[in-house]
Amino acid sequence: MKLLRLGYESIGDLKQFIRQKIDNDANILIQLFCGIDDTKQIRYILEALTQELPHAIIIGASTAGEIPQGEM
């Protein structure tokens, strides 16, 4: 098992991360934690994930706050 973490900044950064770090043939579980309530933006992210990793299982949850790199 391998655990990778990415703090989302842009679709371009997300796609680059996927292409450089993830083997698309592997069994993949994506946990998406999102603190924004912009459903259009969330759909945009999900579309990018499903295009790049069509066999991945994606689960998600909303959050009131993130703890990036151990800081709030």
Disulfide bonds with the S-S distance in Angstrom:
none
